[in-house]
Amino acid sequence: MSLNVSLPTELENRVREHVASGLYGSASEVIREALRLFEAYQTVQASSLAALKAEINQGLVDARSGRVSAVDVHAIKTKGRAALQSKGSV
C-alpha cells in the first residue's frame, strides 16, 4: 500500500533527522515506528485508565462499607517535614 502524507515542516525535519542519523533507512520506517509507538502508548493509557477506575471503585466500596477514616493532612505534612528536616534535606 502506498500513502502520501503531508507533514508540517517541523515534523518533516524531524523525520529527515531520524533518517539522517542512520537509525532508520527511510521516512517510511520512521513513520511506521512512530505509529507502533503511538499504538503502544494508547494501550498503556487504556490500561492505566482501567486500573485507575478499578481503584476508584474500590475506594467507593470501602467508603460505603465504613472501611475509611478521616485523614489529618496537617499532621501528615508536619510528620513529613520533620522527617525531611532530620535528614538534613530542608
Secondary structure, DSSP 4 states (H G I P E B T S, - for coil): --------HHHHHHHHHHHHTTS-SSHHHHHHHHHHHHHHHHHHHHHHHHHHHHHHHHHHHHHHTT------HHHHHHHHHHHHHHTT--
